[in-house]
């Protein structure tokens, strides 16, 4: 085991950018004076010490020795541990770490890898300033931890921190998907929402199709990270997104 720079870790992970895009994005934003990166030859371990000690284990191949890694990291305080897993090693990961923590949850990321592009439904378009009134007045159930629609529009459209695509029915918006660039040509979904009275009609799938096609048309990589529920996962899969990363998060 040796310590390497964050820049070195990023350069290695970029050799397989599709698989490690989320890790690269995280490393781009960590506080460098609070973070160190350990190279265990078959895995990277990223340790960031803030109020909690956030530790991410990124296996590079199937030879990763999780027991060795645990021995090196176990003396940290208030650990929140994220471990990337694959079908063949998930049981091993659980066996090593689960007994040391009180809770566990699963996070999953998807990526669009289809060679062909979807045709974009004619009711869907990228929003511009003139769409603000329609967007902020759409049928919307307030969501926990989500900003009001006017703030969302300001951030993604007015300030151009990303883009919002919306499904129109006449002059009404029935659903939207917001997304932004993580780095370079790698994009990720921020949120997808369909008005309650119009769910079950395939609008979410059409928005997902449009997002994938827009990004692919730009020569980019379209991610659907941290799908938070079964509906979100189902929508991603129906549009051709495939599982690219599964992480077990221990606290």
N, C-alpha and C positions, 0 to 999 in steps of 0.2 A: 504494500500500500504506500502511495506517495501523494503528496499534495500537488495539485496543478492549478494553473490560473483558470478563471472563469472563461477567458477568451480561448484558451486551449481546449477546454471542454466543448465550447460551442463549435469550434472549428472541426472537431472530431464528429460531433453529432450531426453536423450539416452534411456529412457524407451519406446520411440516410434521412434526408429532410422530411420525407413523408411520415416516417415512423416517429421521429423525434421533434416534430414542430412545436408541440406544446412545451416540451422541456427547454427548447431553445428560447421560446417566448418568455418563459419564467426566468431563465438566466439573464435575459436582456434587461430585466427590471429589478433584480435583487439588489439589495444594498451591499456593495462590494466590501465595505469595511466591516460588515457583520456576517459575511458569508465565506465559507471555504469549500473547495471542491476536492474530494479525495478520489484517487484513481486506484481501484482494487483490481485492475487488469481486466476483469470480466464484468465490471460494473462501475458506474460513477455514483458517488454519494455526495449530495449537496446539503450542507448544514448551514442554516441561517438562524442566528440567535437574536430574537427580539423578545416580546413578552413571553412567547413560547419558543421552543426550539423546533423549527420546522426542518425536517429531514426528508429528503427524497432519494430513494434508491432507484437507479436507472440501470437495469441489467443490459449488458451489451450482447451477451450470448447465454446459452443454457448452462454454462459452467459456473455461474455465479454462486459463491459460497455464502449463504445468508447467515449461517451461524458465525462465521468469521466477522462479518460486518456487524452483527449485533454486539459482539464482544467489544468492538471498537467504538460503538456509539451509545451503549447502554448507560453510561455514566452522565450523559447530558440530562438536564432537568426539564420538566414540563414538555416532554416530547410529543409532537404531532408528526406521525410517520406516514409517508406515502410510498408505496412500493408498486412499480409496474409489474404486472403478472401476465402470464400466458396460460393457456389451458393445461399445458403439461407441467407447469410449476406452481400453480395456484395452491394446491394442497400443501406443498412444501413450505411456501411462504406463510400460509396460515399456521402451520405447525410450529414454525420458528417464532413468530411474533405475537400471535393472538393471545397467548397466556400472559403476556406482559402488559396488556392494555385493557381498558374498561369497555371500549366500544370500537366498532368497525363499520365502515360504510364503503360502498363501491362507487367509483366514478368511471364513466365510459366516454370515449371520444370516437367519432366517426369521421371518415374522409371520403370524398367523392372520387372514384377512380375509373368510372366508366369512360370508354374511349369516345363514345358518341355524345353529343349535346342533346338536351331536351329542347323541344319547341316551347317557346314561352307563350303562355296563355295571353290572348289579346287584352284581357281585363287587368293584367298586371303591368305596372310601370314603376320606374325609379322615381321617388318623390323629389319635387323641387319646391321652391318657396311658395309658389302659387297653390300648392296642395295643403298648406298648413291648416286652413279652416276645416277642410274635409277630414283631415287626420285628427285634429284635437276634438272634433265633435263626434267621432265614431263611437259606436256602442262599445263600452269598455268597462270591465269589472276591475277595480283597483287591485293590483297585485302587490304582495308583500315584497319589500326591497326593490320595487320598480318605481322609477320616477314618473311623475305625471306626464301625460302625452305631450304637453307643450314644451316641457324641458327636454324630453327625448327628441322631439323634432329639432329643437334648438341645437342640441349637441351633434346629432347625426347629419342634419341637413344644412342648417344655417352655418354652423361652425365647421362643417365638413369633416367631422371626426370619423365618419363612416357613411353608410347609405341605408336608406329604408326603401324596400319595395312593398307595394300595397296592392291588394286585390280590390278593384273597383266594381261596383254594380251601379251603373249610371253615375250619379254624383256622390254615392255613398261608398265609404271604405268598409269592407267586411272583415279584413284581416291584414296583417303586415308581418314582415320579417326584417329585422335590423341586423346589420353585419358590419365588420370593419377589417382593416388590414392589420395583421399581427406584426409582420415584418416582411419586407420585400413583396413577393407575390403570393404570400400565404394569408388567406382570409379565414375568418371564423364567425359563426353565428353568434349574435348577441342575444336575440330573443325572437320567438315566433308567437304570434297571438291571432286567434280567430274569435270574432264576436260570438258569445254563447248561443245566440239564436240561429247561427249559420254553421255550426259545427256538424261534422259528419257528412259534409258535402264535397269533400276532397279539396277544399281551399288550401289547407295546410300543405298538402302534397304539391299542389300547383305552385305555391310560394317557394317550397324547397327546390322544386325543379328549376324555377326561374333563377334562384340564387346560384345553384350549381352551374347553370348555363352561362350566366353573366360572368362568373369568375373564370370558368373554363375558356370562355371567349376572349378573356384578357390574358390567357396563358398562365393563369394562377392555379393555386391549390385551394380547394374549398373544404374547410373543416366544419364539423358539427360537434363541438367539444362539450364535455360534461352534460350530456343529455340527462335532464333532471327527473324525468318520469317516463313511464311506459309509453304514453302518447307521443312524447318527443322522440323517443327511440323508434317507434313504429313509423312516424313521419319520415325520419331520416332514412330508414331502411327502404321505405316504399319509393323514395326518390333515387335510389341507387347508391346511397352512402353505405360504407362497410366499416365494421369495427376495426380500429387501428390501434387503440390503446385501452387497457383496462387497468385501473389502479385500485389497490386496497388501501384505505386510509384508516390508520389506527390512532386512537386517542385514549 
